[in-house]
Amino acid sequence: MSMNGQSANFWIENLPLLTDVIVAIAAIITACVAVYGVTSWKRELKQQTKHKTAANLKAEARKLQRALKLFRDPRLFSNEFPPDYQRDGPITKKNEGKVLAFIYENRLRRLSSAFESFEQTAIEAEAILGRQLEETFNELFMLQVSAETCYQRLAPDFSAFFDYRDKFDQSAREFLQGSHDGSDLRSKAFQKQFQDLESFLDKLL
């Protein structure tokens, strides 16, 4: 038998085995491609989730920052006054104190709403982005506690807003009422906290 004949017989006899090998190799390649595809998809999905979470948290942080700024705005706007406020009546500390209590109670309500929305987003973000934000979140959450504490300190008549009884009253007033241009120390500290948070989030956007 010639060499060509022997070669042909070899391939014919081993064709089933070769077919199995080819099928096995194809299956391995298909599995590898599938694993790579799933891994890439998971990685992309994870990045998209991080990006979306960071964007949502940044938006909520800015809302909270605006709410805090409005809460501490030293200006009192006409739409904030009580409906029965008499502008032409006698101006006394007692009457003005009641007006301030009314105004800051509403401001605190709006600030609390902004904090609640931010906190919900922050909890989700911490689970996705990691615990690097925990310290920053805790500092921002303390702002809400401070705002409520300072309001309660001066309520119900806000008389200590005009005449300090002690240093804590003065501190409460300074927390509630910042400078319009943000030059006071508390405003600068708050600004830094939000800037630090945004700097971290910008790396994920």
C-alpha positions as CSV (number, residue, x, y, z in Angstrom):
1,M,0.0,0.0,0.0
2,S,1.3,3.4,-0.9
3,M,2.0,6.1,1.7
4,N,-0.9,8.1,0.4
5,G,-3.2,5.2,1.0
6,Q,-2.0,4.7,4.5
7,S,-2.5,8.4,5.3
8,A,-6.0,8.3,3.9
9,N,-6.9,5.2,6.0
10,F,-5.5,6.9,9.1
11,W,-7.7,9.9,8.7
12,I,-10.7,7.8,7.9
13,E,-10.2,5.5,10.9
14,N,-9.6,8.5,13.3
15,L,-12.3,10.8,11.9
16,P,-14.7,10.2,14.8
17,L,-12.0,11.0,17.3
18,L,-10.9,14.1,15.4
19,T,-14.5,15.3,15.2
20,D,-14.8,14.9,19.0
21,V,-11.7,16.9,19.5
22,I,-12.8,19.7,17.2
23,V,-16.2,19.8,18.9
24,A,-14.5,19.9,22.3
25,I,-12.2,22.7,21.2
26,A,-15.1,24.6,19.8
27,A,-17.0,24.2,23.1
28,I,-14.1,25.4,25.1
29,I,-13.7,28.5,22.8
30,T,-17.4,29.2,23.0
31,A,-17.3,28.9,26.8
32,C,-14.3,31.2,27.0
33,V,-16.0,33.8,24.8
34,A,-19.1,33.6,26.9
35,V,-17.2,34.0,30.2
36,Y,-15.3,36.9,28.7
37,G,-18.5,38.4,27.5
38,V,-20.3,38.0,30.9
39,T,-17.3,39.4,32.7
40,S,-17.0,42.4,30.4
41,W,-20.8,43.0,30.8
42,K,-20.6,42.8,34.5
43,R,-17.6,45.1,34.6
44,E,-19.4,47.6,32.3
45,L,-22.6,47.3,34.4
46,K,-20.7,47.9,37.6
47,Q,-19.1,51.0,36.1
48,Q,-22.4,52.3,34.9
49,T,-24.0,51.7,38.3
50,K,-21.1,53.5,40.0
51,H,-21.4,56.4,37.6
52,K,-25.2,56.7,38.0
53,T,-24.9,56.4,41.8
54,A,-22.2,59.1,41.9
55,A,-24.2,61.4,39.6
56,N,-27.3,61.0,41.8
57,L,-25.4,61.6,45.0
58,K,-23.8,64.7,43.6
59,A,-27.2,66.0,42.5
60,E,-28.6,65.4,46.0
61,A,-25.5,66.9,47.7
62,R,-26.0,70.1,45.7
63,K,-29.7,70.2,46.6
64,L,-28.7,69.8,50.3
65,Q,-26.1,72.5,50.0
66,R,-28.6,74.9,48.5
67,A,-31.1,74.0,51.2
68,L,-28.5,74.6,53.9
69,K,-27.5,78.0,52.3
70,L,-31.2,79.1,52.2
71,F,-31.6,77.9,55.8
72,R,-28.8,80.1,57.0
73,D,-29.5,83.1,54.7
74,P,-29.5,86.2,56.9
75,R,-32.1,87.8,54.7
76,L,-35.8,87.4,55.5
77,F,-38.0,87.2,52.5
78,S,-41.6,88.6,52.3
79,N,-43.1,85.2,51.4
80,E,-41.6,83.7,54.6
81,F,-43.5,85.9,57.0
82,P,-46.7,84.7,58.8
83,P,-49.9,85.4,56.9
84,D,-51.2,87.6,59.8
85,Y,-47.9,89.6,60.2
86,Q,-48.6,93.3,60.7
87,R,-45.8,95.3,59.1
88,D,-47.3,98.6,60.3
89,G,-47.7,97.4,63.9
90,P,-45.3,98.0,66.8
91,I,-41.9,96.4,66.3
92,T,-40.9,94.6,69.5
93,K,-38.4,91.9,70.2
94,K,-41.2,89.6,71.3
95,N,-43.2,90.0,68.1
96,E,-40.1,89.8,65.9
97,G,-39.0,86.7,67.8
98,K,-42.3,85.0,67.0
99,V,-41.7,85.9,63.3
100,L,-38.2,84.4,63.4
101,A,-39.5,81.3,65.1
102,F,-42.1,80.9,62.3
103,I,-39.6,81.5,59.5
104,Y,-36.9,79.1,60.9
105,E,-39.4,76.4,61.6
106,N,-40.4,76.4,58.0
107,R,-36.8,76.6,56.9
108,L,-35.9,73.7,59.1
109,R,-38.7,71.7,57.6
110,R,-37.4,72.2,54.1
111,L,-33.8,71.5,55.2
112,S,-35.0,68.3,56.9
113,S,-36.7,67.2,53.7
114,A,-33.4,67.8,51.7
115,F,-31.5,65.8,54.3
116,E,-33.9,62.9,54.2
117,S,-33.5,62.7,50.4
118,F,-29.8,63.0,50.6
119,E,-29.5,60.4,53.4
120,Q,-31.5,57.8,51.3
121,T,-29.2,58.3,48.3
122,A,-26.1,58.3,50.5
123,I,-27.0,54.9,52.1
124,E,-27.4,53.4,48.6
125,A,-24.1,55.1,47.5
126,E,-22.2,53.7,50.4
127,A,-23.2,50.2,49.5
128,I,-22.1,50.6,45.9
129,L,-19.2,53.0,46.1
130,G,-17.6,51.7,49.4
131,R,-17.2,53.0,52.9
132,Q,-14.7,55.7,51.9
133,L,-17.6,58.1,52.1
134,E,-18.7,57.1,55.6
135,E,-16.8,59.9,57.4
136,T,-18.0,62.6,55.0
137,F,-21.6,61.3,55.4
138,N,-21.4,61.4,59.1
139,E,-20.1,64.9,59.1
140,L,-23.0,66.0,56.8
141,F,-25.6,64.1,58.9
142,M,-24.4,66.1,61.9
143,L,-25.4,69.3,60.2
144,Q,-29.0,68.2,60.5
145,V,-28.6,67.4,64.2
146,S,-27.0,70.8,64.7
147,A,-29.7,72.6,62.8
148,E,-32.5,71.0,64.9
149,T,-30.5,71.6,68.1
150,C,-29.9,75.2,67.4
151,Y,-33.5,75.8,66.4
152,Q,-34.8,74.1,69.6
153,R,-32.4,76.2,71.7
154,L,-33.9,79.5,70.5
155,A,-37.5,78.3,70.2
156,P,-40.3,79.1,71.0
157,D,-39.9,82.9,71.0
158,F,-36.4,83.4,69.8
159,S,-35.8,86.0,72.4
160,A,-32.2,84.8,72.8
161,F,-31.7,85.7,69.1
162,F,-31.6,89.3,70.2
163,D,-30.2,89.0,73.8
164,Y,-27.8,86.1,74.4
165,R,-28.3,84.3,77.6
166,D,-25.0,82.4,77.2
167,K,-22.4,81.4,74.6
168,F,-24.6,78.5,73.4
169,D,-27.3,80.9,72.5
170,Q,-24.8,83.0,70.5
171,S,-23.5,79.9,68.9
172,A,-27.0,78.8,68.0
173,R,-27.8,82.1,66.4
174,E,-24.5,82.0,64.4
175,F,-25.4,78.6,63.1
176,L,-28.8,79.6,62.1
177,Q,-27.7,82.8,60.5
178,G,-24.6,82.8,58.3
179,S,-23.1,85.7,56.3
180,H,-24.7,86.4,52.9
181,D,-21.3,86.1,51.1
182,G,-20.4,82.9,52.9
183,S,-17.3,84.4,54.6
184,D,-18.1,83.2,58.1
185,L,-16.2,80.2,59.5
186,R,-19.1,77.9,59.6
187,S,-20.1,78.6,56.0
188,K,-16.5,78.0,54.9
189,A,-16.4,74.7,56.8
190,F,-19.7,73.5,55.2
191,Q,-18.4,74.6,51.8
192,K,-15.3,72.5,52.3
193,Q,-17.3,69.4,53.3
194,F,-19.4,69.6,50.1
195,Q,-16.3,70.3,48.0
196,D,-14.5,67.2,49.4
197,L,-17.6,65.1,48.6
198,E,-17.8,66.4,45.0
199,S,-14.1,65.9,44.5
200,F,-14.4,62.2,45.4
201,L,-17.5,61.8,43.2
202,D,-15.9,63.6,40.2
203,K,-13.4,60.7,40.0
204,L,-16.2,58.3,39.3
205,L,-17.9,60.5,36.6
